[in-house]
């Protein structure tokens, strides 16, 4: 047996040792202590995701680890740095007749806008066509049926958006459905993007690790560390498996997952983690003599509520809103408000993913999921929103004896430097893929055009027939509205 150090992967942690130090403080561990960990995923050949208690930690290792393996780790201190040491076997035996789990391909360095867009789009094509379509789509109706009792549907989302825009709502609810509509209307005026909470969590844990603020209660620190574990590094967008996992853990399938768990421990989930954080903050605020209140109503500058059928809209990274030197009471109140706002937004995302009343049994009605994934770009967290739509092909449906064919459309939007706002629509039909990309900045659209060969090669690596690739300056027209302007296509790659 050899003893090798495990340290945070540079692509995942913004500063050396901060994530480990914060996690160890949250768990109450010090140099010389041991802790058990489980390998939950290999993100790359030398990057593993570990589960320690209720927290996750991405680490670099000298050799790939076996997914599912249990590790015993020891905390050691070298100077000011804290290290987690683990015993790694010199060789891992593979049972006869079985194959070791394949390691995800290492994501390339995102050196240019064209390279970043090519990598992300290629990964999404893989996700829809190979792994993500069936796995994600299978839960669309089931997840909606489980969540409908507590979340509502498209009607609720529309009512919520109207209320958020200052339109008066109906009279108090008289039926369960109207009660749900009222609940979603309430969520719409209290919701906000996930970015502000991630920014404040990062700042507070960084200050605690640096010793520039009073210690947080252990349950709060641990819940914040677990929350940050849901950030997907930008390089992870090149891995279909990582994207599929991020979708499954995004919070909108929690009720469906619990209903199907049959007593087994549920996998990590963003909504469940937010609920744990809210509980920990509530206990802390109670100890401070403060009541835990609903998030205040938001002004017009809050993130737009998600709505079924609307185009995805990414959210650019937010800055921390809790000033250095804030009192513990102020920190608890701000974190509590942002946690409530994030949970309210998940309510609306679930509502936007449900069919209208009576549509769930109609196969010709498109099934749709809208969700959001926090993506880490250096020290910042951008929120990528995307939408997966499954619909029955009307041509095959109208032919006698023809097997109904499902078409898939995936749209996503993100807003992060150096690209600025970018949008994509990927259509998968009978093994053929069509891709449209929009960049709102003219300079980025032009740079994408000049790097079109790299983009084409990355898309061809998805092993599907690429029918058409179009790049345009501007943004896609909202299907719910009349188009105000026609975007200018820069590149038509080819049509077969």
C-alpha positions in Angstrom: 0.0 0.0 0.0 1.2 3.5 -0.8 0.1 6.7 0.9 -0.5 9.5 -1.5 -1.8 13.1 -0.8 -5.2 14.2 -2.2 -5.6 17.9 -2.8 -8.3 20.0 -4.5 -8.2 20.0 -8.3 -7.0 23.4 -9.6 -9.8 23.5 -12.2 -12.4 23.2 -9.5 -11.2 25.2 -6.5 -10.6 29.0 -6.8 -7.8 28.9 -4.2 -5.6 26.2 -2.9 -6.7 24.5 0.3 -9.8 26.6 0.9 -12.4 24.0 0.1 -10.7 21.3 2.2 -10.2 23.8 5.1 -13.8 24.8 5.0 -15.1 21.3 4.9 -12.9 20.1 7.7 -14.0 23.0 9.9 -17.6 22.2 9.1 -17.1 18.6 10.2 -15.1 19.6 13.3 -12.0 17.8 12.1 -8.4 18.7 12.9 -4.9 17.4 12.1 -4.6 13.7 13.1 -8.3 12.9 12.8 -9.6 10.4 10.3 -12.8 10.5 8.2 -14.6 8.1 5.9 -15.3 9.0 2.3 -17.0 7.4 -0.7 -16.0 7.7 -4.3 -19.2 8.8 -6.1 -17.8 9.7 -9.6 -14.6 10.0 -11.6 -14.9 13.4 -13.4 -11.6 12.8 -15.3 -8.7 10.4 -15.1 -7.2 12.3 -12.2 -10.3 14.1 -10.7 -12.6 12.2 -8.4 -15.8 13.3 -6.6 -15.9 12.2 -3.0 -18.8 12.2 -0.6 -17.8 13.0 3.0 -20.8 13.0 5.3 -23.4 15.2 3.6 -20.8 17.1 1.7 -19.0 16.6 -1.6 -15.4 17.3 -2.5 -13.7 17.2 -5.9 -10.1 16.1 -5.6 -7.1 15.2 -7.8 -5.6 11.8 -7.3 -2.4 10.2 -8.6 -4.5 7.4 -10.2 -8.2 6.7 -11.0 -10.3 5.5 -8.1 -13.1 2.9 -8.3 -16.5 4.4 -8.2 -18.3 3.2 -5.1 -15.1 2.5 -3.2 -14.9 3.5 0.5 -11.8 5.4 1.6 -10.4 6.2 5.0 -8.7 9.6 5.0 -6.5 11.2 7.5 -6.2 15.0 8.1 -2.5 16.2 8.1 -1.1 19.6 8.4 2.0 20.8 6.5 2.8 24.4 7.5 -0.4 26.4 7.0 -1.9 23.8 4.6 -4.3 21.1 5.6 -4.1 17.9 3.5 -6.3 14.8 3.2 -4.2 11.7 3.0 -5.7 8.4 1.8 -4.3 4.9 1.3 -4.5 3.9 -2.4 -4.1 0.3 -3.5 -1.2 -0.4 -5.8 -3.5 -2.2 -8.2 -7.3 -2.6 -8.3 -8.6 -6.1 -9.1 -11.3 -6.4 -11.6 -13.8 -9.2 -11.1 -13.8 -11.9 -13.8 -16.2 -11.1 -16.6 -16.5 -7.5 -15.7 -15.0 -4.3 -17.0 -13.9 -1.3 -14.9 -16.1 1.8 -15.2 -14.9 4.1 -17.9 -13.4 7.3 -16.8 -15.0 10.5 -18.2 -12.8 12.3 -20.8 -10.9 15.2 -19.5 -12.4 18.5 -20.6 -10.1 20.6 -22.8 -8.9 23.9 -21.7 -11.4 26.6 -22.8 -9.0 28.9 -24.5 -11.3 30.8 -26.8 -15.1 31.5 -27.2 -15.2 29.2 -30.2 -13.5 26.4 -28.3 -15.9 26.9 -25.3 -19.0 26.9 -27.4 -17.8 23.9 -29.5 -17.1 21.9 -26.4 -20.4 22.7 -24.7 -22.6 22.2 -27.7 -20.9 18.9 -28.6 -21.5 17.7 -25.0 -25.2 18.6 -25.2 -25.6 16.8 -28.5 -24.2 13.7 -26.9 -26.4 14.2 -23.8 -29.6 14.4 -25.8 -28.8 11.7 -28.4 -27.1 9.1 -26.2 -27.5 9.3 -22.5 -29.6 12.3 -21.5 -32.7 11.9 -23.7 -34.1 8.7 -22.4 -32.9 9.0 -18.8 -34.1 12.6 -18.4 -37.2 12.3 -20.5 -38.4 9.2 -18.6 -38.9 11.3 -15.5 -40.8 14.2 -17.2 -44.3 12.9 -16.7 -43.6 10.9 -13.5 -41.8 13.8 -11.9 -44.7 16.1 -12.8 -47.3 13.7 -11.4 -45.5 13.4 -8.1 -44.8 17.2 -7.9 -48.2 18.4 -9.0 -49.8 18.0 -5.6 -47.4 20.5 -4.2 -46.2 22.6 -7.2 -48.9 23.3 -9.8 -48.5 23.5 -13.6 -48.1 25.9 -16.5 -51.2 27.9 -15.5 -49.5 28.5 -12.2 -46.3 29.7 -13.8 -48.2 32.1 -16.0 -50.1 33.4 -13.1 -46.9 33.7 -11.1 -45.2 35.7 -13.9 -48.1 38.0 -14.2 -48.1 38.7 -10.4 -44.3 39.2 -10.5 -44.9 41.9 -13.1 -47.3 43.8 -11.0 -50.6 42.4 -12.4 -53.2 41.8 -9.8 -54.0 38.2 -9.0 -57.4 36.6 -8.4 -59.3 36.4 -5.2 -58.2 34.0 -2.4 -58.2 30.4 -3.4 -61.3 28.3 -3.0 -60.2 25.0 -4.4 -56.9 23.0 -4.1 -55.8 24.0 -7.6 -56.5 27.6 -6.9 -54.6 27.3 -3.7 -51.6 25.9 -5.6 -51.9 28.8 -8.1 -51.8 31.2 -5.2 -48.7 29.5 -3.8 -46.9 29.8 -7.1 -47.9 33.5 -7.4 -46.4 34.0 -4.0 -43.2 32.2 -5.1 -42.9 34.4 -8.2 -42.6 37.6 -6.2 -40.1 36.1 -3.7 -37.9 34.1 -6.1 -34.5 35.1 -7.3 -31.7 33.5 -9.2 -29.4 31.0 -7.6 -26.3 33.0 -8.4 -26.6 35.5 -5.5 -26.8 32.6 -2.9 -23.8 30.9 -4.4 -21.8 34.1 -4.4 -22.6 34.8 -0.8 -21.9 31.2 0.3 -18.5 31.3 -1.4 -17.6 34.7 0.2 -18.7 33.7 3.7 -16.9 30.3 3.6 -13.8 32.0 2.2 -13.8 34.6 5.1 -14.3 31.8 7.6 -11.4 29.8 6.2 -9.2 32.9 6.3 -10.2 33.6 9.9 -11.6 37.1 9.2 -15.0 36.4 10.7 -16.5 34.6 13.7 -17.0 30.8 13.1 -20.4 29.7 11.7 -22.4 27.0 13.5 -21.2 23.6 12.2 -24.6 22.7 10.5 -24.6 26.0 8.6 -21.0 25.7 7.4 -21.6 22.1 6.4 -24.8 22.9 4.5 -23.1 25.8 2.7 -20.1 23.6 1.7 -22.6 21.0 0.4 -24.4 23.7 -1.6 -21.1 24.7 -3.3 -20.6 21.0 -4.2 -23.4 21.4 -6.8 -21.3 23.8 -8.9 -20.3 22.1 -12.2 -16.8 23.2 -13.4 -16.9 24.7 -16.9 -14.8 21.9 -18.1 -17.5 19.4 -16.9 -19.8 20.6 -19.7 -17.7 18.5 -22.0 -18.8 15.4 -20.3 -22.3 14.1 -21.1 -22.2 12.0 -17.9 -21.5 15.1 -15.8 -24.3 17.0 -17.5 -26.7 14.2 -17.0 -25.8 14.0 -13.3 -26.1 17.8 -12.9 -29.6 17.6 -14.4 -30.7 14.7 -12.2 -29.4 16.6 -9.1 -30.8 20.0 -10.1 -33.7 19.8 -7.7 -36.8 19.6 -10.0 -36.9 15.8 -9.7 -36.7 15.5 -5.9 -40.3 14.4 -5.2 -40.1 11.8 -8.0 -36.8 10.5 -6.7 -38.1 10.2 -3.1 -41.3 8.5 -4.4 -39.2 5.9 -6.2 -36.5 5.5 -3.6 -38.3 2.6 -1.7 -36.4 3.3 1.5 -33.0 3.7 -0.1 -31.0 6.8 0.8 -31.7 9.5 -1.9 -28.8 10.7 -4.0 -27.5 14.3 -3.6 -30.1 16.9 -4.7 -29.9 20.7 -4.8 -33.4 21.2 -3.5 -32.9 18.8 -0.6 -29.6 20.6 0.2 -31.4 24.0 0.1 -34.0 22.7 2.5 -31.3 21.4 4.9 -29.6 24.9 4.7 -32.9 26.6 5.5 -33.4 24.3 8.5 -29.8 25.0 9.7 -30.2 28.7 9.3 -33.6 28.6 11.1 -32.0 26.9 14.1 -29.2 29.4 14.1 -31.5 32.4 13.8 -33.6 31.0 16.6 -30.4 30.8 18.8 -29.8 34.4 17.9 -33.3 35.4 18.9 -34.4 36.2 15.3 -37.5 34.8 13.6 -37.1 32.9 10.3 -39.3 34.8 7.9 -40.3 34.3 4.2 -38.0 36.0 1.7 -39.1 39.6 1.0 -40.8 40.5 -2.2 -38.3 41.3 -4.9 -38.1 44.4 -7.0 -38.0 44.6 -10.7 -34.3 43.7 -10.8 -34.8 40.1 -9.8 -34.2 37.2 -12.2 -37.1 36.6 -14.6 -39.4 33.8 -13.4 -39.2 30.7 -15.5 -42.3 30.0 -17.7 -43.2 27.0 -19.7 -42.7 27.6 -23.4 -40.5 30.7 -22.9 -36.9 30.7 -24.1 -34.2 29.8 -21.6 -32.3 32.8 -20.2 -28.9 32.4 -18.5 -27.9 34.4 -15.5 -24.5 36.0 -15.3 -22.4 35.6 -12.2 -23.5 37.7 -9.2 -21.2 39.4 -6.7 -21.5 38.8 -2.9 -24.0 41.0 -1.2 -22.9 40.5 2.4 -20.3 43.1 3.3 -17.2 42.2 5.2 -17.6 43.0 8.8 -21.3 42.1 8.9 -22.7 40.8 12.2 -23.6 37.2 12.5 -27.3 38.3 12.7 -26.9 40.1 9.4 -25.2 37.2 7.8 -27.9 34.8 9.0 -30.7 37.1 7.7 -29.1 37.6 4.3 -28.4 33.9 3.8 -31.9 33.0 5.0 -33.5 35.4 2.5 -31.5 34.1 -0.4 -32.2 30.5 0.5 -35.9 31.1 0.6 -35.6 32.9 -2.8 -33.7 30.0 -4.3 -36.3 27.5 -3.1 -39.1 29.7 -4.5 -37.4 29.6 -7.9 -37.2 25.8 -7.8 -40.9 25.8 -7.2 -41.4 27.8 -10.4 -39.0 25.6 -12.4 -41.0 22.6 -11.4 -44.2 24.4 -12.3 -42.7 25.3 -15.7 -41.9 21.6 -16.3 -45.5 20.4 -15.8 -48.0 20.0 -18.6 -51.3 22.0 -18.6 -54.2 20.4 -17.0 -55.4 17.4 -19.2 -52.3 17.5 -21.5 -50.3 14.8 -19.7 -52.3 12.0 -21.4 -52.1 13.5 -24.9 -49.0 12.2 -26.7 -49.1 14.9 -29.3 -48.4 17.6 -26.6 -44.7 18.2 -26.1 -43.3 17.1 -22.8 -40.8 19.7 -21.5 -38.4 20.1 -18.7 -36.9 23.4 -17.7 -34.1 23.5 -15.2 -30.9 25.3 -14.2 -27.4 24.3 -13.4 -24.8 26.4 -11.6 -21.6 26.4 -13.6 -18.3 27.5 -12.1 -16.1 29.9 -14.2 -13.0 30.5 -12.0 -14.2 32.0 -8.7 -17.6 32.9 -10.2 -20.8 31.0 -10.6 -23.0 31.5 -13.7 -26.4 29.9 -13.9 -27.1 28.0 -17.1 -30.8 27.5 -17.9 -31.9 24.9 -20.3 -35.0 23.2 -21.6 -35.5 19.7 -23.0 -38.5 19.2 -25.1 -39.8 15.8 -26.4 -42.5 15.7 -29.0 -44.1 13.2 -31.3 -43.2 13.6 -35.0 -46.5 14.5 -36.7 -45.5 13.0 -40.1 -44.9 9.5 -38.7 -47.9 9.8 -36.5 -50.1 10.3 -39.5 -48.9 7.3 -41.4 -50.9 4.0 -40.9 -48.8 1.4 -39.2 -45.9 3.7 -38.7 -44.1 3.6 -35.4 -44.4 7.0 -33.6 -41.0 8.8 -33.6 -39.9 11.1 -30.9 -38.1 14.3 -31.7 -35.9 16.1 -29.2 -35.1 19.7 -28.9 -32.6 21.1 -26.4 -32.2 24.8 -25.8 -29.8 26.4 -23.4 -28.6 29.8 -22.5 -25.7 31.1 -20.4 -24.1 34.5 -19.7 -20.4 34.4 -18.7 -17.2 36.0 -19.8 -15.6 36.0 -22.2 -18.6 35.0 -24.3 -21.3 37.2 -22.9 -24.9 36.0 -23.5 -25.0 33.0 -25.8 -27.9 30.7 -26.7 -28.2 27.4 -28.5 -30.9 25.2 -30.0 -30.1 21.5 -30.8 -32.7 19.4 -32.7 -32.3 15.6 -32.8 -34.5 13.9 -35.3 -34.1 10.3 -36.5 -30.4 10.4 -35.7 -29.8 13.7 -37.5 -28.8 16.8 -35.6 -29.4 20.4 -36.4 -27.7 23.2 -34.4 -28.3 26.9 -34.2 -26.1 29.2 -32.1 -26.6 32.8 -31.2 -24.1 35.2 -29.6 -25.5 38.6 -28.6 -22.1 40.3 -29.0 -21.2 40.9 -32.6 -17.5 40.3 -31.9 -18.2 36.9 -30.4 -20.4 35.9 -33.3 -17.6 36.9 -35.7 -15.0 35.0 -33.7 -17.2 31.9 -33.8 -17.5 32.3 -37.5 -13.8 32.5 -37.9 -13.4 29.3 -35.9 -16.1 27.4 -37.6 -13.8 24.5 -38.5 -13.1 23.8 -34.9 -16.8 24.0 -34.1 -17.6 21.5 -36.9 -15.0 19.0 -35.8 -16.3 19.1 -32.2 -19.8 18.5 -33.4 -18.8 15.6 -35.7 -17.1 14.0 -32.7 -20.7 13.4 -31.4 -21.0 10.5 -34.0 -24.3 11.9 -35.3 -25.1 13.2 -38.7 -24.9 17.0 -38.5 -27.5 18.3 -40.9 -27.1 22.0 -40.3 -25.0 24.4 -38.2 -26.0 28.1 -38.1 -24.4 30.9 -36.2 -26.2 34.2 -35.8 -25.6 37.5 -34.1 -28.4 38.5 -31.7 -30.7 36.2 -29.8 -33.5 33.8 -30.8 -37.0 35.1 -31.2 -39.4 34.3 -28.4 -42.0 31.8 -29.7 -44.6 33.4 -27.6 -44.1 36.8 -29.2 -43.9 38.2 -32.7 -40.2 38.6 -33.6 -39.0 42.1 -33.3 -36.0 41.6 -35.5 -34.5 39.0 -37.7 -31.1 37.7 -36.6 -28.3 37.8 -39.1 -26.9 34.3 -39.8 -23.1 34.3 -40.1 -22.5 30.7 -41.0 -24.4 27.8 -42.6 -22.1 24.9 -42.2 -23.7 22.4 -44.5 -26.9 20.5 -45.2 -27.0 16.9 -46.1 
